[in-house]
Amino acid sequence: MLSLFTKIGFALLLLTFVACGGGESESAATTSTADSTVVKPPPPPELPNVEADVLHPDSTLSVVLDPLTFAAKYKVTEGAVLIDVRTPEEVENGKIEGSMNINYRKGDFEEKMLELDKETPIFLYCASGGRSSNTANFLVEQGYKQIYDLKKGITGWRIAGLEIVK
């Protein structure tokens, strides 16, 4: 015999399934003919509408942004610098257009980062978010004002379907 909790769980699961459209996906359109089915890929992602002065308070801290918001914010931020902190070998596999490379693993990394103007908006990324997060924390400690970190790094950027150049 099923317990009351099990019955309630099944009821909630059924309700969730029905409320969500019975498992149908809206991410890809499907067209069927008598002898074949064609699945159309979803359209490319649209960048959110982001104002240049939104998303960052008037204080010193870093903000972690998802790839679409990061791309939109960078696009509308005047004078911003986009920095890839991966190794040159990693950069050879592709980078975000307009980025400059400052190798996190090189001995003069901190010195090169400190050459940047503390008032300049800085957008950071690495492979998956670890090195850029460490860099963002370092820059905050040094008094930099506007630091944006790409969530999940260039890996997240690729997953979001955004352009990478060689």
ABEGO torsion letter per residue (X at the ends): XBBAAAAAAAAAAAAAAAAAGGGBBAABBBBBBAABBBBBBBBBBBBBBBBAABGBBABBBBBBBBAAAAAAAAAABBGBBBBBABBAAAAAAEBBBGBBBBBAABAAAAAAAAABBAABBBBBBBAAGAAAAAAAAAAAAAGBABBBBBBGEAAAAAAAGBBBBX
